[in-house]
Amino acid sequence: MDQTGSLNHSEWECKYHVVFIPKGRRKALYVQLRQVLGQVFRTLAQHKESRIAEGHLMSDHVHMLISIPPKCAVSEVVGYIKGKSAIHLLQF
């Protein structure tokens, strides 16, 4: 977890603790798809040049420690992960 990222003229270490609640707090859904969702979140974070350092799926909410480069907005990355993972859940 002590990795720093680098851009052309800077070196950075920006980590954010993000907590969000899925729509409707679908507890049963998270029990069934717990392992699948972890991989989905990691893949989606990589699409936005980010990395999930730690994550915990609770029964009704999600905790993530995510490393996001300074050139990306936190709200953009988290919104992307939430939106695309919701689409993935609807397909299941």
C-alpha positions in Angstrom: 0.0 0.0 0.0 3.0 2.3 0.1 3.1 2.8 -3.7 3.2 6.2 -5.1 2.1 7.1 -8.6 3.8 9.5 -10.9 2.8 11.8 -13.7 5.2 13.7 -16.0 6.3 16.3 -13.4 5.0 15.0 -10.1 4.8 12.0 -7.8 1.6 11.5 -5.9 -0.1 9.4 -3.3 -3.8 10.3 -3.1 -6.0 7.8 -1.3 -9.6 8.2 -0.4 -11.9 6.3 2.0 -15.2 6.0 0.1 -18.3 4.6 1.7 -21.5 4.2 -0.4 -24.8 2.5 -0.1 -26.3 0.5 -3.0 -29.7 1.4 -4.2 -32.3 -0.1 -2.0 -29.7 -1.6 0.4 -30.1 -5.0 -1.2 -28.6 -7.2 1.5 -29.5 -10.6 -0.1 -27.8 -9.6 -3.3 -24.5 -8.8 -1.7 -24.4 -12.0 0.2 -24.7 -14.0 -3.1 -22.4 -11.8 -5.2 -19.8 -10.8 -2.6 -16.7 -12.4 -4.4 -17.9 -11.3 -7.9 -18.4 -7.7 -6.9 -14.9 -7.3 -5.5 -13.4 -8.2 -8.9 -15.9 -6.0 -10.7 -15.0 -3.0 -8.6 -11.2 -3.6 -9.2 -11.7 -3.9 -13.0 -13.8 -0.7 -13.1 -11.3 1.2 -11.1 -8.5 0.2 -13.5 -10.6 1.6 -16.4 -10.3 5.0 -14.7 -6.5 4.6 -13.9 -7.3 4.0 -10.3 -6.5 1.2 -7.9 -8.5 -0.2 -5.0 -6.1 -0.8 -2.1 -8.6 -2.2 0.3 -12.3 -2.9 0.2 -15.0 -4.4 2.4 -18.5 -5.3 1.4 -20.8 -5.1 4.4 -24.3 -6.3 4.4 -25.8 -3.0 3.4 -22.9 -0.7 2.4 -19.4 -0.7 0.8 -16.1 0.6 2.1 -13.2 1.2 -0.3 -9.8 2.7 0.1 -9.1 3.8 -3.5 -6.0 5.5 -5.0 -7.0 8.0 -7.6 -4.6 10.1 -9.6 -4.9 13.9 -9.1 -5.8 14.4 -12.8 -9.1 12.6 -12.2 -12.0 13.9 -10.1 -13.0 11.6 -7.2 -16.7 12.1 -7.9 -16.1 11.0 -11.6 -14.3 7.8 -10.6 -16.7 6.8 -7.8 -19.7 7.7 -10.0 -18.3 5.5 -12.8 -17.7 2.6 -10.4 -21.2 2.8 -8.9 -23.0 3.2 -12.2 -21.2 0.4 -14.1 -21.5 -2.0 -11.1 -25.2 -1.3 -10.9 -25.5 -2.2 -14.6 -23.5 -5.4 -13.9 -25.9 -6.3 -11.0 -29.0 -5.8 -13.2 -27.6 -8.3 -15.7 -27.1 -10.9 -13.0 
